Amino acid sequence: GFKPVKIWVEEKYIRAAPGGLGAAKAGANYAASLKAAYEAKQKGYAQVLWLDVDHDGIEEVGTMNVFFVFKDEVVTPALNGCILAGGVRDFVIQLLQHKKMKITERKVTISEIIERQKKGELLEAFGTGTAAVITPVGSLHFKGEDVLINNAEPGALSQSLVQEITAIQRGTAPDIFTWMEPV
């Protein structure tokens, strides 16, 4: 279902490093994530939020790209050589631009997420990927505390996006972006 997941923010391991395979859809890219993912699942978390080598910049959540919805913009980490340029990520960016929403690709840090959540500016967060399309994030566990997002409920934007994308995939809505290729 479309239920928000609990995410472990990984502070010890990293998934990718500059000059490595982080931006490649390759088995070795995912192998580095298995130990931390196993440990997070043992603690009751569905996925791992991966940080950069400085353990502050956000990269991906599990094997998905990640988006944060603030009052004034939607932010996704900029592709930096360590982040996979996902197809659903691109779809979401195109949909948001089509809706005339402010979408920003930039470095986003866990420090910023915590600060903006405390100020009430973080409205929702979600991951994007081929299998799940959109997965809402209900909470982030960081430095021993749970950071609740949207009362652990799916946000309006993520619900709208998953409906729009799956309607296009299923052919029940027009593909104005030419994402689908007839075969």
N, C-alpha and C positions, 0 to 999 in steps of 0.2 A: 504494500500500500504506500500511500504518500504520507508517511509518518516521519517527523523530524528525528534525526539521529544525534546521539551523544558522541562528541569527538574528543579524543585525547590529543592535546598539543604536545608534540614530541620535543623534549628539551635536551636529549642526550644524543640521539642518532640523527644523521641527515640522510635524505634519500638521494640527493644529487649534488654534485659540486661543479663549479665553473670549469669548462673544458671537458666535462664528462658526457654521459649519455642521457642526462636529464630531459632533454628535448626530443629524444628518439623513442619511437614506439618499438622497444626492443625488450626481450626477456631480461637482459641484464639490468635494465632500468628498474624493473619491478622486483628483482631479486634482493636488492638492497633494502627494500621496504618490509620484507617478510618478518624479520625478528621483531621490529617495533610494532607491526600490526598484530602479531601474535600476542605480545605483551599487553597491548591496549585491549584486545578482546578478552584476555584473562581478567582484566580489571573492569570489564563490563562496557567498554566503549566500542562503537561500531567501526570507527575509522581513526586514522591518524592525520592530524594537521601538520604538514611538513613545513619546517622553517629553513631558512638559508644557513650558510656556514657560520653566520654571526648569531644564529638562534633568535632572530628578531623578525626578519623579513619573511612574509608568508609566501609559500610557493604553491602547493597543491594540497588537496584533502584526499587521502587514500590514493586512488588512481584517477581522481577527477580534478578538473579545474574548479576554482572556488570564486564565488562572488559575494560581496557584502553590500547590502542596501542601507544607505544612510538617508537622512532626511533630504539632503541636497544632491546626492549623486549615487550611482551604482559603481562600485569599484571592483576590478579584478586585477590580480598581479600582472604586471607587464611581462611579456615573454623575454627572458633574460639568458637563454641558453640552458637553463636548468628546469624549465617548465615546458610540458608538452603542449603544442598548439592544437588543442582538441577541436574536432568538428562541431560538437554541440556548443562549445565555448563560442566559436565563430557565429553559430546560429543565434545564440542569445544576444551577442553584441549587435548583430544585424537587426534583430527584432526590437531591441531597446532603441537603436537609432531610428528605426521606422516609427516607433511610438514617440519620438522626439524627447526621449528621456536622456539625461546626462549620464553617459557611460564613460568611465575613465579607466584606461589601462596604465597603471603606475605601480611603483613599489608601495606596498601596504604592509604595515608591521603589526605584530601581535600587540605591541604597546599601544598603537593607535586604536586597535579594535577594543581593547579593554577600556581605554580612556573614553572613547565615544559611546560605549555601552553604558558606562557609568553616568554620562551626561544625557542618556536617553536618545542619542542620535543614531544608534544601530537598530534598524528596524527588522532586518532579517538577514540570513546568510543561507547560501545553498551551493551544492556542488553540481557540476555538469559532467556527464559522461555518456558514452555510447549505450551502455547497458541500462542505466537507470534514467537517463535523460536529465531529470532534475531531482536532486535529493535535498530536502530542506535540512538545515542544521538547527537543532534545538538548544544545544549547549556546547560550550568549549570548556574542557578541564585544563586549567593552566595554573602552575605553581600552587597546587593543592586546593584550588577553589574552582567551583563551577560557575561559568559565566553564562547566564541564561539569556537566550535570544528569543524575542517575541513570545515569551511565556511558554516556550517549547512547543509552539503551534506553527503549522505551515503559514507562511506569509502570503499575502494577496498577490504579490508579483510572481513569486515562484509557482503558485497555483495557476496563474494566468499563462505563464510561459510554458509549463508542461502541457497544458491543454492545447495551446496554439501549435507547438511543435509536433505533438503526437497527431493532431488533426491533419497537419500537412503530410506527415509520414504515412498516415492511413488513407490519404486521398479524399478526406471529407472536408477539407478546406483548400482553397486555391494556393498553389505554390508560387507566390509573387516574387520569390527570391531565386527561383530556379535551382533549388537544392536537390530536387528529385531528378533522377536520370531514368527515362524509360528503357526497359530491357526487353 
